[in-house]
Amino acid sequence: MELDLSVEIAGLKLKNPVMNASGTYDPLRYESLVDPNLLGAVVLKSLTLNPREGNPPPRIVEVACGIVNSIGIQNEGVEEFIKVKVPLLRKFKEATFIASVAGLTPNEFAEVVEALEGVDIFKAYEINTSCPNLEKGGVNCALDERCIQQVTKAVRGKTNKPVIVKLAPDVTDIVAIAKVAVDAGADALTIANTYRALVVDLKSRKPILHNVTGGLSGPAIKPITLRLVYEVVKALDVPVIASGGITSANDALEYLLVGAKAVQIGTMNFVRHDIMIKIIEGIKKFMVDEGIKDIKEFIGTLRT
Ligand SMILES: Cc1cc2nc3c(=O)[nH]c(=O)nc-3n(C[C@H](O)[C@H](O)[C@H](O)COP(=O)(O)O)c2cc1C
């Protein structure tokens, strides 16, 4: 049976609905384990205007069914990235690259997009709103409707490429904040980033992460993020990319069933390096077993 795994998100055509989550797969380091040309899209590590060292260690700790990280958006800065990494990424001729944009003020997001606008390999921007907003005393932008609005508008004003706003999951009303992003010009949403979490050590009576708190990811979060995707898909007419705790093809298929147009694999890349390829194969097998020719016929068919 000829299978069609392609999906379209805000005009962006993907060969299949499986991509990596930002910060968890570097195609230049791991191409021998996962060929980036085979993925629906490759989302790069979040970029800020200036280089960032990130937080001091310890910054990753394992917990039951997941990890808590406080990397702190470590990156080389957008100019260095364009100069050094972009020429190397060009060898992946069949890959669809999405740039991930971060910033410490709404204007910084716009400046990063402006710097990336001339780079033809990027077909869309994912906006990582889980960043401290220095104009508001370091409050996480993703938790603040006004900041989401300002960032989305600022970025929208700089590009005609698809703008995908990545939301935080631990907000009171995900639909309300998703609507703010869409009204401000987002073409699609990624739901969602990690959940704020704390891990402490009984003997030293100290937090384990140097940054005290971090973000929980991995299988622990999957049913919670699945609910968020469900709520947004039900309420709003906007393409959703799901990110949260996917470990298998079945997990990915659950998100598609609920209505996500595509999925991202994060933490599981550290556990099983070829997991994204295995998930694409598993989706194909499910389609054959269920007699589904086109994955689009399956997306959003949850019976409630
Ligand atoms: C080590 C690590 C680094 C991450 N770096 C980024 C990042 O740079 N930008 C971003 O938007 N999300 C980042 N994330 C969040 C992931 O992209 C993803 O949204 C989240 O981990 C949930 O998916 P998962 O449960 O499959 O890991 C990071 C997550 C981890 C574990």
The ligand as a MOL file (V3000), in Angstrom:
LIG
                    3D

  0  0  0     0  0            999 V3000
M  V30 BEGIN CTAB
M  V30 COUNTS 31 33 0 0 0
M  V30 BEGIN ATOM
M  V30 1 C 18.0270 19.2850 27.6280 0
M  V30 2 C 16.8720 20.0400 27.0540 0
M  V30 3 C 17.0990 21.2150 26.3300 0
M  V30 4 C 16.0270 21.9390 25.7960 0
M  V30 5 N 16.2780 23.0670 25.0760 0
M  V30 6 C 15.2450 23.7520 24.5220 0
M  V30 7 C 15.4840 24.9090 23.7180 0
M  V30 8 O 16.6160 25.3300 23.4840 0
M  V30 9 N 14.3850 25.5360 23.1980 0
M  V30 10 C 13.1020 25.1060 23.3950 0
M  V30 11 O 12.1650 25.7070 22.8650 0
M  V30 12 N 12.8540 24.0040 24.1410 0
M  V30 13 C 13.8830 23.3250 24.6950 0
M  V30 14 N 13.6330 22.1920 25.4300 0
M  V30 15 C 12.2450 21.7060 25.5570 0
M  V30 16 C 11.9710 20.6250 24.4970 0
M  V30 17 O 12.1110 21.1610 23.1960 0
M  V30 18 C 10.5580 20.0230 24.6490 0
M  V30 19 O 9.5800 21.0010 24.3250 0
M  V30 20 C 10.2740 19.4890 26.0520 0
M  V30 21 O 11.4150 18.8250 26.5660 0
M  V30 22 C 9.0760 18.5260 26.0990 0
M  V30 23 O 9.2520 17.4180 25.2510 0
M  V30 24 P 9.8480 15.9880 25.7340 0
M  V30 25 O 9.0460 15.5640 26.9180 0
M  V30 26 O 9.6930 15.1040 24.5290 0
M  V30 27 O 11.2770 16.2320 26.0920 0
M  V30 28 C 14.6950 21.4710 25.9810 0
M  V30 29 C 14.4700 20.2850 26.7040 0
M  V30 30 C 15.5290 19.5660 27.2310 0
M  V30 31 C 15.2430 18.2950 27.9850 0
M  V30 END ATOM
M  V30 BEGIN BOND
M  V30 1 1 1 2
M  V30 2 1 2 3
M  V30 3 2 2 30
M  V30 4 2 3 4
M  V30 5 1 4 5
M  V30 6 1 4 28
M  V30 7 2 5 6
M  V30 8 1 6 7
M  V30 9 1 6 13
M  V30 10 2 7 8
M  V30 11 1 7 9
M  V30 12 1 9 10
M  V30 13 2 10 11
M  V30 14 1 10 12
M  V30 15 2 12 13
M  V30 16 1 13 14
M  V30 17 1 14 15
M  V30 18 1 14 28
M  V30 19 1 15 16
M  V30 20 1 16 17
M  V30 21 1 16 18
M  V30 22 1 18 19
M  V30 23 1 18 20
M  V30 24 1 20 21
M  V30 25 1 20 22
M  V30 26 1 22 23
M  V30 27 1 23 24
M  V30 28 2 24 25
M  V30 29 1 24 26
M  V30 30 1 24 27
M  V30 31 2 28 29
M  V30 32 1 29 30
M  V30 33 1 30 31
M  V30 END BOND
M  V30 END CTAB
M  END
